[in-house]
């Protein structure tokens, strides 16, 4: 799974990607998001 549609009440809010999720996880762990290897 590379992309996920984000909806609320049937309306499209946006698209998130695997990279977006990994970047967010790094920020929550107080790491530099650019230091993560994306495969």
Contact map, one row per residue, 1 for C-alpha under 8 A:
111100000000000001000000000000000000000
111100000000000011000000000000000000000
111110000000001111000000000000000000000
111111000000001110000000000000000000000
001111100001111100000000000000000000000
000111110001111100000000000000000000000
000011111111110000000000000000000000000
000001111111100000000000000000000000000
000000111110000000000000000000000000000
000000111111000000000000000000000000000
000000111111100000000000000000000000000
000011110111110000000000000000000000000
000011110011111000000000000000000000000
000011100001111100000000000000000000000
001111000000111110000000000000000000000
001111000000011111011000000000000000000
011100000000001111111000000000000000000
111000000000000111111100000000000000000
000000000000000011111110000000000000010
000000000000000111111111000000000000000
000000000000000111111111100000000000000
000000000000000001111111110000001001000
000000000000000000111111111000001101000
000000000000000000011111111100001000000
000000000000000000001111111110000000000
000000000000000000000111111111111001000
000000000000000000000011111111111000000
000000000000000000000001111111100000000
000000000000000000000000111111100000000
000000000000000000000000011111110000000
000000000000000000000000011111111010000
000000000000000000000000011001111111000
000000000000000000000111011000111111000
000000000000000000000010000000011111100
000000000000000000000000000000111111100
000000000000000000000110010000011111110
000000000000000000000000000000000111111
000000000000000000100000000000000001111
000000000000000000000000000000000000111
